[in-house]
Amino acid sequence: MAVLGPGGVGGLLAALLARAGHRVICLARKETVETLRKEGILVRSGQFGEFATAVEAQESLREPVDACLIAVKQTSLDESLARVPATALGDGLVVPLLNGVEHPAPLRARYGADRVAPAIIRVESTRVAPGVIEHGSPFTEIDLTGDGVPRARLAEWELAFGKAGVSTRVLADETAALWAKLSFLAPFALLTTRYTLPLGEVRIRHRDELTALVAEVSAVSHASGGPNDPAQVLARYDTFLPEARSSMLRDAEAGRPLELDAIGGAVLRAGARHGVPTPVTARLVGALRAA
């Protein structure tokens, strides 16, 4: 197993899989590689406890692996994929843990249609230093999917993740799975980042705009072959802790590039393709781009 991007999510999964007995190769920049080789990965987690585990680390993949998790941000994807040459990967699965709905197509063009298995992960996990991961959520859940990927290959990794402590299931409809996540993520990310507020404040101070945006994104999802249940999305927001912050907001506060195009841009492009109006999304994306 290889992990491209041993940050908050990738580092947590790398450590859990290594602890479960898998050989794990982390692919990263030189300075991170040196740290991981010397110190391994330290995880601090309420769910899994505090533990350290050794992993291998390289700047690029040099041998075939069973699977490669893609755990970088969309903003650095093109540059990072140079670390995973298709010729080195062999027959391994490519498992992107990326936000948005548009990344499977270019990955399939690069690695093959039957080898890309998009995954959706639900977790709050942060890299506080190279090789040091703080896992804050009381859950770690993965949905595996992949049009064209043999079900048996997905089942192998469902079992492997499960044995490592990650609640995992295989979903048959890739489009529905990806849009279900984006329908929840896009309003959360765009509004918390636009107003620099946690979700609890957005729910109170910008409720009408939140409701309108959820309905808009749900309509785009439905037209694209995904779910259309705005009431369920709003109900999920209301169960979250008031201090919940989107990863896009954390990136903005840290001065990092935003996944604005992969999240908001994807909604706008899909709406345009299907003739679904997206004025609220367009206004928020425009404001964030201007900022």
C-alpha positions in Angstrom: 0.0 0.0 0.0 1.2 3.5 -0.9 -0.1 6.8 0.5 0.4 9.9 -1.5 0.2 12.8 1.0 0.7 11.6 4.6 -1.1 14.7 6.0 -4.1 14.7 8.3 -6.1 12.1 6.5 -3.3 10.2 4.6 -1.1 10.1 7.7 -3.9 8.7 9.9 -4.8 6.0 7.4 -1.1 5.1 6.8 -0.6 4.7 10.5 -3.7 2.6 11.0 -2.9 0.3 8.1 0.8 0.0 9.3 -0.4 -0.8 12.8 -2.6 -3.5 11.4 0.3 -5.2 9.7 0.4 -3.7 6.2 3.5 -2.6 4.5 2.9 1.1 3.9 5.0 3.4 1.7 4.4 7.2 2.2 5.1 9.4 -0.8 6.0 13.0 0.0 8.5 15.8 -0.2 12.1 15.2 0.8 11.9 16.8 4.2 8.8 14.8 5.1 10.4 11.6 3.8 13.4 12.2 6.0 11.2 12.7 9.1 9.1 9.7 8.5 12.1 7.5 8.0 13.6 8.5 11.3 10.5 8.9 13.4 7.5 7.2 11.8 4.0 8.5 12.4 2.7 9.5 15.8 -1.1 9.5 16.1 -3.1 11.2 18.9 -6.7 10.1 18.8 -9.7 9.7 21.1 -10.9 6.8 18.9 -7.7 4.9 18.4 -5.6 6.1 21.4 -2.1 7.5 21.1 0.4 5.3 19.2 3.5 5.5 17.0 4.2 3.3 14.1 7.0 2.9 11.6 6.3 3.4 7.9 8.5 3.5 4.8 8.9 6.8 2.9 9.9 7.7 -0.6 9.7 10.8 -2.8 8.2 8.8 -5.6 6.8 5.3 -6.1 9.5 2.9 -7.4 7.7 -0.5 -7.3 4.2 -2.0 -7.8 1.7 -1.8 -4.9 -1.7 -3.3 -4.3 -3.2 0.2 -4.0 -2.2 3.9 -3.7 -4.3 6.2 -1.6 -4.4 9.8 -3.1 -4.7 12.0 0.0 -3.4 15.3 -1.2 -5.6 18.4 -1.8 -7.1 19.0 -5.2 -5.0 22.2 -5.4 -1.7 20.2 -5.5 -3.0 17.1 -7.3 -1.4 17.5 -10.7 2.1 18.2 -9.2 1.7 15.4 -6.7 0.8 12.7 -9.2 4.3 12.9 -10.6 5.2 10.9 -7.5 3.0 8.0 -8.7 4.1 7.0 -12.3 1.7 4.7 -14.0 4.6 2.5 -15.0 5.6 2.0 -11.4 2.1 1.4 -10.0 1.6 -1.8 -11.8 -1.9 -3.2 -11.4 -2.5 -1.4 -8.2 -5.8 0.4 -7.4 -5.8 4.2 -7.3 -8.0 5.3 -4.4 -8.5 9.1 -4.4 -9.8 10.6 -1.2 -10.5 14.0 -2.8 -13.2 16.5 -2.6 -15.4 17.2 -5.6 -16.8 15.1 -8.4 -14.6 15.8 -11.3 -11.3 14.1 -10.4 -12.1 10.5 -11.4 -12.1 11.2 -15.1 -8.5 12.6 -15.4 -7.3 9.9 -13.0 -8.8 7.2 -15.2 -7.2 8.7 -18.3 -3.8 8.5 -16.5 -4.1 5.1 -14.8 -6.8 3.1 -16.5 -10.6 3.0 -16.2 -10.7 -0.2 -14.1 -8.1 0.9 -11.6 -9.6 4.1 -10.1 -11.8 3.6 -7.0 -13.0 6.9 -5.7 -13.5 7.0 -1.9 -15.4 9.3 0.4 -14.0 9.7 3.9 -15.7 11.2 6.9 -13.1 12.2 9.5 -11.5 15.2 11.2 -7.8 14.8 11.3 -5.0 17.3 11.2 -1.2 17.1 10.6 0.3 19.4 13.3 3.9 18.6 12.2 5.5 16.2 9.8 4.6 12.7 11.0 2.4 14.0 13.9 -1.4 13.5 13.4 -4.2 14.7 15.7 -7.4 12.9 15.1 -10.3 14.9 16.5 -13.5 13.2 15.4 -14.9 10.2 17.3 -15.4 8.3 14.0 -13.4 7.4 10.9 -15.6 6.2 8.0 -14.9 5.4 4.3 -17.2 4.7 1.4 -15.5 2.9 -1.4 -16.9 3.0 -4.9 -15.6 2.8 -8.5 -17.5 2.3 -11.8 -15.6 -0.4 -13.7 -13.6 -1.6 -10.7 -14.2 -5.3 -10.0 -16.3 -5.7 -6.8 -13.9 -8.3 -5.4 -11.0 -5.7 -5.4 -13.2 -3.2 -3.5 -14.2 -5.9 -1.1 -10.5 -6.6 -0.3 -9.9 -3.1 0.8 -13.2 -2.9 2.6 -11.9 -5.8 4.7 -8.4 -4.2 5.1 -9.7 -0.9 6.2 -12.2 -2.6 8.6 -9.4 -4.6 10.2 -7.5 -1.4 10.7 -10.4 0.1 12.6 -12.0 2.2 9.9 -15.7 1.7 9.3 -15.9 0.9 5.6 -18.6 0.0 3.1 -18.7 -0.5 -0.7 -21.3 1.6 -2.6 -22.5 0.6 -6.1 -23.3 4.0 -7.5 -20.2 6.2 -7.8 -22.0 9.3 -9.0 -24.5 9.2 -6.2 -21.8 8.7 -3.6 -19.7 11.6 -4.8 -22.6 14.0 -5.2 -23.9 13.0 -1.7 -20.7 14.2 -0.2 -20.5 17.4 -2.4 -24.1 18.2 -1.6 -23.1 18.4 2.1 -19.6 19.8 1.7 -20.2 22.7 -0.7 -22.7 24.7 1.4 -20.6 24.0 4.6 -17.3 25.0 3.0 -18.5 28.0 1.0 -20.5 29.7 3.8 -18.1 29.1 6.7 -15.2 30.4 4.6 -17.1 33.3 3.1 -18.1 34.6 6.5 -15.1 33.3 8.5 -17.5 31.6 11.0 -18.0 28.2 12.4 -21.0 26.2 11.4 -23.0 27.1 14.5 -22.8 30.8 13.7 -23.7 30.2 10.1 -26.7 28.2 11.1 -28.0 31.1 13.2 -26.8 34.3 11.4 -27.1 33.1 7.8 -29.9 30.5 7.9 -31.8 31.7 4.9 -28.7 31.7 2.7 -27.7 28.3 4.0 -31.2 26.9 3.2 -31.2 28.5 -0.3 -27.7 27.2 -1.0 -28.5 23.6 0.1 -31.6 23.6 -2.1 -29.6 24.9 -5.1 -26.7 22.3 -4.7 -29.3 19.5 -4.1 -31.0 20.4 -7.4 -27.7 20.3 -9.2 -26.9 16.9 -7.6 -30.3 15.5 -8.7 -29.7 16.7 -12.3 -26.3 15.1 -12.2 -27.6 11.7 -11.0 -27.1 12.2 -7.3 -29.4 12.5 -4.3 -31.8 15.4 -3.8 -32.7 15.7 -0.2 -32.1 19.2 1.1 -34.0 18.6 4.3 -31.7 15.8 5.2 -28.6 17.9 4.6 -29.9 20.7 6.8 -30.8 18.2 9.5 -27.2 16.8 9.4 -25.8 20.4 9.8 -28.0 20.8 12.9 -26.5 17.8 14.5 -22.9 19.1 14.2 -21.2 20.8 17.1 -21.5 24.6 16.8 -17.7 25.1 16.6 -17.4 22.8 13.5 -15.2 24.4 10.9 -14.8 23.3 7.3 -11.4 22.3 5.9 -11.7 25.2 3.4 -12.0 27.7 6.3 -9.0 26.2 8.0 -7.0 26.5 4.7 -8.1 30.1 4.4 -7.1 31.0 7.9 -3.7 29.4 7.3 -3.1 31.2 4.0 -3.2 27.9 2.0 -4.8 27.6 -1.5 -8.5 26.9 -1.4 -10.2 24.0 -3.1 -12.7 26.5 -4.4 -12.7 25.3 -8.0 -13.1 21.6 -7.0 -16.0 22.4 -4.7 -17.8 25.5 -5.8 -16.6 25.5 -9.4 -17.8 21.9 -9.8 -21.3 22.9 -8.7 -21.3 25.8 -11.2 -20.1 23.7 -14.1 -22.6 20.9 -13.4 -25.4 23.5 -13.1 -24.5 25.0 -16.4 -24.4 21.6 -18.1 -27.9 20.7 -16.8 -29.6 24.1 -17.0 -30.0 24.4 -13.2 -29.7 28.0 -11.9 -27.0 28.5 -9.3 -27.1 32.2 -8.3 -26.2 31.7 -4.6 -23.2 29.4 -5.4 -22.1 31.9 -8.1 -22.2 34.8 -5.7 -20.3 33.0 -3.0 -17.6 31.6 -5.3 -17.2 35.1 -6.8 -16.8 36.7 -3.4 -14.2 34.1 -2.4 -12.3 34.4 -5.6 -12.2 38.2 -5.2 -10.9 37.8 -1.6 
